[in-house]
Amino acid sequence: MRCIACNTLLMDYESRRKDPRTKEYLDMCNECFQHSQAAIYGADADLVQGVLEDIDLNGGTLTVAETD
């Protein structure tokens, strides 16, 4: 599987990352995911870092934890 943003090959854990709200696979490499989160959250570095640290293993599928 490849990243939908930059077309690089995804690692297994990158290909299993899901959006917590829609439950859809994100299909993004870590670098593109970080840039995407920065764009969504207004480049608030602390918030983006918090989101990345809250990635957890949920039933064998990586999900991004929702923030407050």
N, C-alpha and C positions, 0 to 999 in steps of 0.2 A: 504494500500500500504506500502511496505517496502523499506528501503534504499538499493540501489544496491551494496553498499560497505560493510556495516556492518549488514544488515538485521534487523535493528530496525524499529519499526513502525514509519511512518512519520506523522507529524502533517499536518493539512489541507494545511497551507500555504507552507510547505515544498514540498508537493506533487504537487503544482501548479507552482513551480519555473521552468522557461524555459531559455534555452540558447538564448541570443539575436541574434546570427547569424543564427543558424539552426532552431530556434523556437521549438526544441524538449524539452520535459520534462527532467529535470536532475535527478529526483527521488533519491535525496540524502538528508540525514539529515543535519542539520546545521554544526555539527562537521565535518562530512566527506566533506561537501562542502568547509569549511574553509581550510582543509588540501589539498583538490584538487586545490583550488585557489593558495595556497602557492606553490604547486609543479609547477603549470603552470607559475606563475610569479616569479619563482626563490626565493621564501620565502621572497620577499620584503614586509615586514609587513605593511608599509604605503600604498602600492598599494592594497594589499589584503583588508585592512580596508576600503579603499576608495570604492572598489568594493562592499563590504558588505553594506556600508552606502548608496550606490546608488541603492539598490534594491527598486523598486517602484511598485505600484499597477497600472497595465495597463489593463483596461477593465476587471477587475476581475481576472486576472492572474498575478502572480508575475513573473517579468522578471529581469534579472540582467543587469544593464545598462552597455553599452560598455565604456571602458576607452580610453583615448587618447594615 
